[in-house]
Amino acid sequence: MFFILSKTLDFLLMPLVWVLLLLFLAVFLKSAKWRRISLISALAMLLFFTNPFISNLAWRAWEAKPVPVSEVGNYDVAVVLTGVTSFKPDIKDRVHTNKGADRFLHTLQLYRMGKVEKILITGGKGFLLDEMPPEAEQLKRIMLMAGVPEEDLVIETGAVNTRENALYAAEVLRQHPSWKKVLLVTSAFHMRRSEGCFRKVGVTFDSYPTDFYSSEPVLTPDYTFMPTPVAFEAWHHLIHEVAGYVVYKVLGYC
């Protein structure tokens, strides 16, 4: 039920839905005044949400700050959160990754550098598809292909959201008391909610944000003023995450 409600809320919070609603009102409202207001509001919203400069500033304000690799110490285990694969029923012979693949790729880099001894991957099925393999299993498959020994990989396949990632990962960590130093790895935009959830279940850790949406601002005309659909999509992801963080706070999950 929580999964379905979260997806419904995600849809309602899409800026595209707001713009379409305003355009609908601009066509069908009886009052000429309110039709004009609706149309102007829709156009203003489009200009705002498609501006890459404004979008980037919002992302920079929200995302966790990067941690230089040179400042990363040695850790007994890196806890990697999933949510980075997609499932294609017609192409089942490989693992399909999304933008968030940095979560496990950067962890793999740290492992190869000797900064991480074990890797705990947490995540089940992110979609309501019975035939979809758990995400942790898919990422384990990639790690094995990259040469990580199976004894250095532990997976948890039950979690379907960030709260469960924390709960179930904490259970695994309790089963390995020798893992004293824990490194939490997830996307920079997702780190606030993840940190809150893991602290809530009593896990002590350091954070390693990856998968950054923001970048150093560039003050060029095309970047500052020209609208782009990429900025529009980025706002949807950001609003979704901020809303998720607020909901988790209200429910006491983080």
Secondary structure, 3 states (H helix, E strand, C coil): CHHHHHHHHHHHCCHHHHHHHHHHHHHHCCCHHHHHHHHHHHHHHHHHHCCHHHHHHHHHHHCCCCCCHHHCCCEEEEEEECCCEECCCCCCCCCEECHHHHHHHHHHHHHHCCCEEEEEEECCCCCCCCCCCCHHHHHHHHHHHCCCCHHHEEEECCCCCHHHHHHHHHHHHHCCCCCCCEEEEEEHHHHHHHHHHHHHCCCCCEEEEECCCCCCCCCCHHHHHCCCHHHHHHHHHHHHHHHHHHHHHHHCCC
